[in-house]
Amino acid sequence: MFQLPLNSVTAFAVKPSPLVAFVTVIVIGVVGFYSLHFSFRSAAPLDALHSHHIFLSSSSNVTISNYLHALTVHPHLAGTKPASLTARYVLNHFTGLGFRTRTSRHPALLSYPVRSSLAAHFSDGTNVEFRLREGEEEGEEEGEVVAPYHAYSPSGKVWAAAVFVNYGREEDFRLLAAAGVQVAGCVAMARSGGGVGRGTVVEAAERHGAAAVMVFGEGDTWSKGFERGHVMRGGIGDPLSPGWGGVDGGESLGLDDSEVLKRFPKIPSMPLSAEAAERILASLGGPPLPLDWRGTLKSSNVRNVGPGPTILNFTYQGEMKVATIENVFGIIKGREESDRYVLLGNHRDAWTYGAVDPNSGTAALLDIARRYSILLRLGWTPRRTIILCSWDAEEFGMIGSTEWVEQNLLNLRSKAVAYLNVDCAVQGPGFFAGSTPQLDDLLLDVIKRVKDPDSEGTTIYQNWAAGGGRSNIQRLGRVDSDFAPFVLHAGIPSIDVYYGRDYPVYHTAFDSYNWMTEYGDPFFQRHVAVTGIWGLLALRLADDSIIPFNYLSYVDQLQVYNNTLSNLVDKRVSLHPLTTSIQEFASAAKEANNESKKLRLLENSDHFVDMKMRALNDRLMLTEKGFLDVDGLILSLFEINALIVAVVFGPPRDQESKLEFFPGIADSMSGMVKMSEKERVAAIQHEIWRVSRAIQRAASALRGDLT
């Protein structure tokens, strides 16, 4: 029995250096100066310049460290008591700052391990039973950290030869087939990475006849770590309420429903440590490793792919049960446009302690709340409503955020300005960001204001520009974080920011506060940078009289996509509809930009200008919804994913697709769908028309005119 601390003050586990202590004193002094200065001023609202400056100057790496320490005292897997206590911690923080708070609870199908075992029988007659836990290095109590498992894996027992399948991509299975390697009936061993998720790996192995799958990360110091995760397929959200928000007493499918069953694999799988995987793989015979695999494999002891002669005896028993998950919200109501929402979101649940994933982001969210409370005390109120969102059960397939988006879909589509996501705020060095294109300019403007935590005397923008600038911005077509339902289902402009691309303790018991203070961000300066960017983005979106969207960036991106597509499609396919619709959208974007410039010059002149600004803002918000298609993304000839209705960004079904955009076109071009050439050309042409119509809808929405 334990109690998660409910206050926001926890001892700093690593003693700060004299420099950090000095900087902290200076920061506190600056905040105190502004508090005194503005306490003697009138109650007039803070202008943007002052509010932005105060927000940035009130940062505190020690405070963020304290939040992270409190959040990571215990593991907090979704659906468990520690997860509920963590929700209370976040809720109490928002309440203590004087925010309006709200919670939304949803019943959801989650998956937990009961027992598992793995033994290897080597050709020399020795038998080894592997310990399927990280060990006691982190000092965890027995049973406190969930055993390594893949959520939604079916239970099963397998006695079969091991075979190495590299990343488990289709191209890897083709190489094995060409070498005469039989995967069917074997335990497929795959390393994580290669641009494919674990669920895709299991699905591919199942398709090729494997009896079970082991997925391992290639660790160094943390080679004993097990990379937990889910293997549910076919979209996001609770499988028992596909397309609608699950609520107590509401409609719910049964576990034996065909729509539910197709979301789960039919063969068991589990994570494996790099240490155990190397021992097994080093014992394999059969054909040698393909040359393409050798160059990237970290271990030099692995030389052959199998199958066998090593035999694996694998058992997994799991259980699926409906648990209550809980989203927590802190709300700052807008003074002029309270019915327009700027949302900042981060998920709270973790496979283990979650210092990186996701609570580096949660700590940043709590610090943004603290800084906003300072602004509120100094007389600031946002023009539009700001909502701080703490999601649950993201690790099981973005369930918390998806259920909430589904439940509030109409209001979000009509009233949400933008969604700003941070998942793992800090994984290591290097700033990364993704956005829908109309937010590119805003993102670049903001990072010009924030100091680079790893390069003294420069801003993040200066170093980013030197490495490619605008071209570094990623697009949000993935389904690996909570922006997915907002972008792909609700059509809401979104941004995702974080530091560090990869880290070696991903989803393991070593993702702890100690790892963060020793390796990830010892002085929490990267946390401060992400917090500054995230909070300043929201201030701009909440306070600018005209929402800072620039659709000319969208035009540029669409033209790049059109040019790329022209080099890939069959000459019998016409891109004329796409080219024409992009030209139409470009004209509408230029008109909107010109209108925005004129209205800014007339700001505060009269009531009619305010009405025109409101009308323009509505069109700017509505435009992204034009890129949605009610028919959804066609996953195969017979299956439609109703949750993914975006036609510009989205995940193609075929992992080998050369297109990272226009998912419908990508899937129609895929060799996975068996068609004649005539049928394929017709299918591609239809998808091009579908995207073209969506771009035309967006252009009409931006203009605000009827045809």
Secondary structure in CASP SS format (residue, H / E / C, confidence):
PFRMAT SS
TARGET T0000
AUTHOR 0000-0000-0000
METHOD secondary structure of the structure
MODEL  1
M C 1.00
F C 1.00
Q C 1.00
L C 1.00
P C 1.00
L C 1.00
N C 1.00
S C 1.00
V C 1.00
T C 1.00
A C 1.00
F C 1.00
A C 1.00
V C 1.00
K C 1.00
P C 1.00
S C 1.00
P H 1.00
L H 1.00
V H 1.00
A H 1.00
F H 1.00
V H 1.00
T H 1.00
V H 1.00
I H 1.00
V H 1.00
I H 1.00
G H 1.00
V H 1.00
V H 1.00
G H 1.00
F H 1.00
Y H 1.00
S H 1.00
L H 1.00
H H 1.00
F H 1.00
S H 1.00
F C 1.00
R C 1.00
S C 1.00
A C 1.00
A C 1.00
P C 1.00
L C 1.00
D C 1.00
A H 1.00
L H 1.00
H H 1.00
S H 1.00
H H 1.00
H H 1.00
I H 1.00
F H 1.00
L H 1.00
S H 1.00
S C 1.00
S C 1.00
S C 1.00
N H 1.00
V H 1.00
T H 1.00
I H 1.00
S H 1.00
N H 1.00
Y H 1.00
L H 1.00
H H 1.00
A H 1.00
L H 1.00
T C 1.00
V C 1.00
H C 1.00
P C 1.00
H C 1.00
L C 1.00
A C 1.00
G C 1.00
T C 1.00
K H 1.00
P H 1.00
A H 1.00
S H 1.00
L H 1.00
T H 1.00
A H 1.00
R H 1.00
Y H 1.00
V H 1.00
L H 1.00
N H 1.00
H H 1.00
F H 1.00
T H 1.00
G H 1.00
L C 1.00
G C 1.00
F C 1.00
R E 1.00
T E 1.00
R E 1.00
T E 1.00
S E 1.00
R E 1.00
H E 1.00
P E 1.00
A E 1.00
L E 1.00
L E 1.00
S E 1.00
Y E 1.00
P E 1.00
V E 1.00
R E 1.00
S E 1.00
S E 1.00
L E 1.00
A E 1.00
A E 1.00
H E 1.00
F C 1.00
S C 1.00
D C 1.00
G C 1.00
T C 1.00
N E 1.00
V E 1.00
E E 1.00
F C 1.00
R C 1.00
L C 1.00
R C 1.00
E C 1.00
G C 1.00
E C 1.00
E C 1.00
E C 1.00
G C 1.00
E C 1.00
E C 1.00
E C 1.00
G C 1.00
E C 1.00
V C 1.00
V C 1.00
A C 1.00
P C 1.00
Y C 1.00
H E 1.00
A E 1.00
Y C 1.00
S C 1.00
P C 1.00
S C 1.00
G E 1.00
K E 1.00
V E 1.00
W E 1.00
A E 1.00
A E 1.00
A E 1.00
V E 1.00
F E 1.00
V C 1.00
N C 1.00
Y C 1.00
G C 1.00
R C 1.00
E H 1.00
E H 1.00
D H 1.00
F H 1.00
R H 1.00
L H 1.00
L H 1.00
A H 1.00
A H 1.00
A C 1.00
G C 1.00
V C 1.00
Q C 1.00
V C 1.00
A C 1.00
G C 1.00
C C 1.00
V E 1.00
A E 1.00
M E 1.00
A E 1.00
R E 1.00
S C 1.00
G E 1.00
G C 1.00
G C 1.00
V E 1.00
G C 1.00
R H 1.00
G H 1.00
T H 1.00
V H 1.00
V H 1.00
E H 1.00
A H 1.00
A H 1.00
E H 1.00
R H 1.00
H C 1.00
G C 1.00
A C 1.00
A C 1.00
A E 1.00
V E 1.00
M E 1.00
V E 1.00
F E 1.00
G C 1.00
E C 1.00
G C 1.00
D C 1.00
T C 1.00
W C 1.00
S C 1.00
K C 1.00
G C 1.00
F C 1.00
E C 1.00
R C 1.00
G E 1.00
H E 1.00
V C 1.00
M C 1.00
R C 1.00
G C 1.00
G C 1.00
I C 1.00
G C 1.00
D C 1.00
P C 1.00
L C 1.00
S C 1.00
P C 1.00
G C 1.00
W C 1.00
G C 1.00
G C 1.00
V C 1.00
D C 1.00
G C 1.00
G C 1.00
E C 1.00
S C 1.00
L C 1.00
G C 1.00
L C 1.00
D C 1.00
D C 1.00
S H 1.00
E H 1.00
V H 1.00
L H 1.00
K C 1.00
R C 1.00
F C 1.00
P C 1.00
K C 1.00
I C 1.00
P C 1.00
S E 1.00
M E 1.00
P E 1.00
L E 1.00
S C 1.00
A H 1.00
E H 1.00
A H 1.00
A H 1.00
E H 1.00
R H 1.00
I H 1.00
L H 1.00
A C 1.00
S C 1.00
L C 1.00
G C 1.00
G C 1.00
P C 1.00
P E 1.00
L C 1.00
P C 1.00
L H 1.00
D H 1.00
W H 1.00
R H 1.00
G C 1.00
T C 1.00
L C 1.00
K C 1.00
S C 1.00
S C 1.00
N C 1.00
V C 1.00
R C 1.00
N E 1.00
V C 1.00
G C 1.00
P C 1.00
G C 1.00
P C 1.00
T C 1.00
I E 1.00
L E 1.00
N E 1.00
F E 1.00
T E 1.00
Y E 1.00
Q E 1.00
G E 1.00
E E 1.00
M E 1.00
K E 1.00
V E 1.00
A E 1.00
T E 1.00
I E 1.00
E E 1.00
N E 1.00
V E 1.00
F E 1.00
G E 1.00
I E 1.00
I E 1.00
K C 1.00
G C 1.00
R C 1.00
E C 1.00
E E 1.00
S E 1.00
D E 1.00
R E 1.00
Y E 1.00
V E 1.00
L E 1.00
L E 1.00
G E 1.00
N E 1.00
H E 1.00
R C 1.00
D C 1.00
A C 1.00
W C 1.00
T C 1.00
Y C 1.00
G C 1.00
A C 1.00
V C 1.00
D C 1.00
P C 1.00
N H 1.00
S H 1.00
G H 1.00
T H 1.00
A H 1.00
A H 1.00
L H 1.00
L H 1.00
D H 1.00
I H 1.00
A H 1.00
R H 1.00
R H 1.00
Y H 1.00
S H 1.00
I H 1.00
L H 1.00
L H 1.00
R H 1.00
L C 1.00
G C 1.00
W C 1.00
T C 1.00
P C 1.00
R C 1.00
R E 1.00
T E 1.00
I E 1.00
I E 1.00
L E 1.00
C E 1.00
S E 1.00
W E 1.00
D C 1.00
A C 1.00
E H 1.00
E H 1.00
F H 1.00
G C 1.00
M C 1.00
I H 1.00
G H 1.00
S H 1.00
T H 1.00
E H 1.00
W H 1.00
V H 1.00
E H 1.00
Q H 1.00
N C 1.00
L H 1.00
L H 1.00
N H 1.00
L H 1.00
R H 1.00
S H 1.00
K H 1.00
A E 1.00
V E 1.00
A E 1.00
Y E 1.00
L E 1.00
N E 1.00
V C 1.00
D C 1.00
C C 1.00
A C 1.00
V E 1.00
Q C 1.00
G C 1.00
P C 1.00
G C 1.00
F E 1.00
F E 1.00
A E 1.00
G E 1.00
S E 1.00
T C 1.00
P H 1.00
Q H 1.00
L H 1.00
D H 1.00
D H 1.00
L H 1.00
L H 1.00
L H 1.00
D H 1.00
V H 1.00
I H 1.00
K C 1.00
R C 1.00
V C 1.00
K E 1.00
D C 1.00
P C 1.00
D C 1.00
S C 1.00
E C 1.00
G C 1.00
T C 1.00
T E 1.00
I H 1.00
Y H 1.00
Q H 1.00
N H 1.00
W H 1.00
A H 1.00
A H 1.00
G C 1.00
G C 1.00
G H 1.00
R H 1.00
S H 1.00
N H 1.00
I C 1.00
Q E 1.00
R C 1.00
L C 1.00
G C 1.00
R C 1.00
V C 1.00
D C 1.00
S C 1.00
D C 1.00
F H 1.00
A H 1.00
P H 1.00
F H 1.00
V H 1.00
L H 1.00
H H 1.00
A C 1.00
G C 1.00
I C 1.00
P C 1.00
S E 1.00
I E 1.00
D E 1.00
V E 1.00
Y E 1.00
Y E 1.00
G C 1.00
R C 1.00
D C 1.00
Y C 1.00
P C 1.00
V C 1.00
Y C 1.00
H C 1.00
T C 1.00
A C 1.00
F C 1.00
D C 1.00
S C 1.00
Y H 1.00
N H 1.00
W H 1.00
M H 1.00
T H 1.00
E H 1.00
Y H 1.00
G H 1.00
D C 1.00
P C 1.00
F C 1.00
F C 1.00
Q H 1.00
R H 1.00
H H 1.00
V H 1.00
A H 1.00
V H 1.00
T H 1.00
G H 1.00
I H 1.00
W H 1.00
G H 1.00
L H 1.00
L H 1.00
A H 1.00
L H 1.00
R H 1.00
L H 1.00
A H 1.00
D H 1.00
D C 1.00
S C 1.00
I C 1.00
I C 1.00
P C 1.00
F C 1.00
N C 1.00
Y H 1.00
L H 1.00
S H 1.00
Y H 1.00
V H 1.00
D H 1.00
Q H 1.00
L H 1.00
Q H 1.00
V H 1.00
Y H 1.00
N H 1.00
N H 1.00
T H 1.00
L H 1.00
S H 1.00
N C 1.00
L C 1.00
V C 1.00
D C 1.00
K C 1.00
R C 1.00
V C 1.00
S C 1.00
L C 1.00
H H 1.00
P H 1.00
L H 1.00
T H 1.00
T H 1.00
S H 1.00
I H 1.00
Q H 1.00
E H 1.00
F H 1.00
A H 1.00
S H 1.00
A H 1.00
A H 1.00
K H 1.00
E H 1.00
A H 1.00
N H 1.00
N H 1.00
E H 1.00
S H 1.00
K H 1.00
K H 1.00
L H 1.00
R H 1.00
L H 1.00
L C 1.00
E C 1.00
N C 1.00
S C 1.00
D C 1.00
H H 1.00
F H 1.00
V H 1.00
D H 1.00
M H 1.00
K H 1.00
M H 1.00
R H 1.00
A H 1.00
L H 1.00
N H 1.00
D H 1.00
R H 1.00
L H 1.00
M H 1.00
L H 1.00
T H 1.00
E H 1.00
K H 1.00
G H 1.00
F H 1.00
L E 1.00
D C 1.00
V C 1.00
D C 1.00
G C 1.00
L E 1.00
I E 1.00
L C 1.00
S C 1.00
L C 1.00
F C 1.00
E C 1.00
I E 1.00
N E 1.00
A C 1.00
L C 1.00
I C 1.00
V C 1.00
A E 1.00
V C 1.00
V C 1.00
F C 1.00
G C 1.00
P C 1.00
P C 1.00
R C 1.00
D C 1.00
Q C 1.00
E C 1.00
S C 1.00
K C 1.00
L C 1.00
E C 1.00
F C 1.00
F C 1.00
P H 1.00
G H 1.00
I H 1.00
A H 1.00
D H 1.00
S H 1.00
M H 1.00
S C 1.00
G C 1.00
M C 1.00
V C 1.00
K C 1.00
M C 1.00
S C 1.00
E H 1.00
K H 1.00
E H 1.00
R H 1.00
V H 1.00
A H 1.00
A H 1.00
I H 1.00
Q H 1.00
H H 1.00
E H 1.00
I H 1.00
W H 1.00
R H 1.00
V H 1.00
S H 1.00
R H 1.00
A H 1.00
I H 1.00
Q H 1.00
R H 1.00
A H 1.00
A H 1.00
S H 1.00
A H 1.00
L H 1.00
R H 1.00
G C 1.00
D C 1.00
L C 1.00
T C 1.00
END
